[in-house]
Amino acid sequence: MEKKVNVLDELNKGACMGMDAISFVIDKVEDNDLKKELKTQYNKYKNISKKINKLYPEYSDKKPHETSAMNKVMTYYGVEMRLMKDDSTSHIAELLMQGTNMGIIEGRRLLNHKDSTKEINKLVKEYVDMQEDAIEVLKTFL
């Protein structure tokens, strides 16, 4: 049971990190098409997180883990520092792709959990597929 909770926790942290990263950069985005895409991606992360929150009580009486305040601060300042020199559409897309790739790696690792359920694996696969699709779209902004 604990391993299933860990998978959901890690998945939710990834979704929260995606939402955080988008919220940190969206005001700096000048390209309307990229801004629209980021809003779509944000909503997809939010939808994944809602599904996790709905599923979580089957495995735990606690709430799913989210990104810590320290991780949020580090992400925020990391984004700010990287965009100080270059806040072009291409650079923003590149930064988001780097973070999304980390999410894909984590998602693939979670898919390899043998102690998970079919329902949890379906949600992890949805998360990974969503991020892989996002990479393809972000490539067009490079």
Protein Blocks (a to p, Z undefined) as FASTA:
>chain_A
ZZmmmmmmmmmmmmmmmmmmmmmmmmmpmblklmmmmmmmmmmmmmmmmmmmmmmmmmoc
bdcddddfklmmmmmmmmmmmmmmoccfklmmmmmmmmmmmmmmmmmmmmmpmkbcfklm
mmmmmmmmmmmmmmmmmmmmZZ
